[in-house]
Amino acid sequence: MSVYEAIARRRDVRAEFTGEAPDDATLTRVLAAAHRAPSVGMSQPWDFVVVRDPATRARFAEHVATERAAYAAGLEGERAETFRGIRIEGIRESGLGVVVTHDPDRGGPHVLGRATIDDTGLYSTCLAVQNLWLAATAEGLGVGWVSFYREEHLRELLHIPPRVRPVAWLCVGRVSALHDVPDLERHGWRARRPLDEAIHHERYRSQTCRRAAPPPSPTTDSRPPSAARCRC
Ligand SMILES: Cc1cc2nc3c(=O)[nH]c(=O)nc-3n(C[C@H](O)[C@H](O)[C@H](O)COP(=O)(O)O)c2cc1C
């Protein structure tokens, strides 16, 4: 699979896990790809905690369900209704979790390139996540990023030291299919911005929305009306 194909096929997966975890060799290849990510000052601030124990995954899933309910309680009207139909995790069904952590002390106090922008450490860990996600896609696996959690809860659950941040719980497993369209777009939560809106020339232009929210045409626009509406 070319890198462009992997980028195009990559999807955040929630409902399509078959329950089959990747075999050890495949998982090692995927983690090796993550470990090859670029990092500020070559600090490599990430670690990967592989969680297979169903009891640990069940405890995490319960916590996530609580946080999902708290988020849902703050929504109103159409947003609340749309959110009700959206899955936000496949923790039990995916077969295993990979928790990607970030150690801000890795590389010592003089990380080359991090002196003026401390966040570059965190950016590096996120790049490891993206490498993992693309490699998993090329292996025919699904990945779902779960962030509906309190960092303290995950620290305690996995014995992560206080200074280390759990950046992502990634559900990883075999899937029945990968959809062409993101779940949130299919459910009418939010659509992809057009590329030309994201590209600026010479200077950053402040954007007032150039899409005047035209009513969706039933013949040319197959997306649900709420997805076609501009929300920027
Ligand atoms: C930092 C981050 C956190 C995310 N957290 C969640 C989450 O908690 N639950 C979920 O279902 N999806 C989560 N996602 C997935 C996004 O919803 C998804 O990437 C987006 O809708 C685009 O879909 P796609 O990844 O299939 O292209 C997260 C993605 C990122 C990058």
The ligand as an SDF file (V2000), in Angstrom:
LIG
                    3D

 31 33  0  0  0  0  0  0  0  0999 V2000
   -6.6510   13.7690   19.4320 C   0  0  0  0  0  0  0  0  0  0  0  0
   -7.8120   12.9440   18.9450 C   0  0  0  0  0  0  0  0  0  0  0  0
   -8.7520   12.4720   19.8640 C   0  0  0  0  0  0  0  0  0  0  0  0
   -9.8480   11.7140   19.4360 C   0  0  0  0  0  0  0  0  0  0  0  0
  -10.7310   11.2150   20.3560 N   0  0  0  0  0  0  0  0  0  0  0  0
  -11.7450   10.4130   19.9470 C   0  0  0  0  0  0  0  0  0  0  0  0
  -12.6360    9.8150   20.8820 C   0  0  0  0  0  0  0  0  0  0  0  0
  -12.5110    9.9680   22.0970 O   0  0  0  0  0  0  0  0  0  0  0  0
  -13.6080    9.0320   20.4120 N   0  0  0  0  0  0  0  0  0  0  0  0
  -13.7830    8.8130   19.0800 C   0  0  0  0  0  0  0  0  0  0  0  0
  -14.6930    8.0940   18.7000 O   0  0  0  0  0  0  0  0  0  0  0  0
  -12.9510    9.3590   18.1690 N   0  0  0  0  0  0  0  0  0  0  0  0
  -11.9380   10.1360   18.5690 C   0  0  0  0  0  0  0  0  0  0  0  0
  -11.0780   10.6700   17.6460 N   0  0  0  0  0  0  0  0  0  0  0  0
  -11.2780   10.3770   16.2150 C   0  0  0  0  0  0  0  0  0  0  0  0
  -11.8710   11.5580   15.4530 C   0  0  0  0  0  0  0  0  0  0  0  0
  -13.2230   11.6990   15.7670 O   0  0  0  0  0  0  0  0  0  0  0  0
  -11.6720   11.2560   13.9630 C   0  0  0  0  0  0  0  0  0  0  0  0
  -10.3040   11.2200   13.6950 O   0  0  0  0  0  0  0  0  0  0  0  0
  -12.3400   12.2980   13.0730 C   0  0  0  0  0  0  0  0  0  0  0  0
  -13.7170   12.2650   13.2330 O   0  0  0  0  0  0  0  0  0  0  0  0
  -12.0190   12.0560   11.5970 C   0  0  0  0  0  0  0  0  0  0  0  0
  -12.3370   10.7480   11.2350 O   0  0  0  0  0  0  0  0  0  0  0  0
  -11.2570    9.7610   10.6100 P   0  0  0  0  0  0  0  0  0  0  0  0
  -10.1340    9.6320   11.6170 O   0  0  0  0  0  0  0  0  0  0  0  0
  -11.9740    8.4690   10.3880 O   0  0  0  0  0  0  0  0  0  0  0  0
  -10.7670   10.4010    9.3490 O   0  0  0  0  0  0  0  0  0  0  0  0
   -9.9960   11.4210   18.0550 C   0  0  0  0  0  0  0  0  0  0  0  0
   -9.0320   11.8860   17.1490 C   0  0  0  0  0  0  0  0  0  0  0  0
   -7.9550   12.6360   17.5760 C   0  0  0  0  0  0  0  0  0  0  0  0
   -6.9250   13.0880   16.5710 C   0  0  0  0  0  0  0  0  0  0  0  0
  1  2  1  0
  2  3  1  0
  2 30  2  0
  3  4  2  0
  4  5  1  0
  4 28  1  0
  5  6  2  0
  6  7  1  0
  6 13  1  0
  7  8  2  0
  7  9  1  0
  9 10  1  0
 10 11  2  0
 10 12  1  0
 12 13  2  0
 13 14  1  0
 14 15  1  0
 14 28  1  0
 15 16  1  0
 16 17  1  0
 16 18  1  0
 18 19  1  0
 18 20  1  0
 20 21  1  0
 20 22  1  0
 22 23  1  0
 23 24  1  0
 24 25  2  0
 24 26  1  0
 24 27  1  0
 28 29  2  0
 29 30  1  0
 30 31  1  0
M  END
$$$$
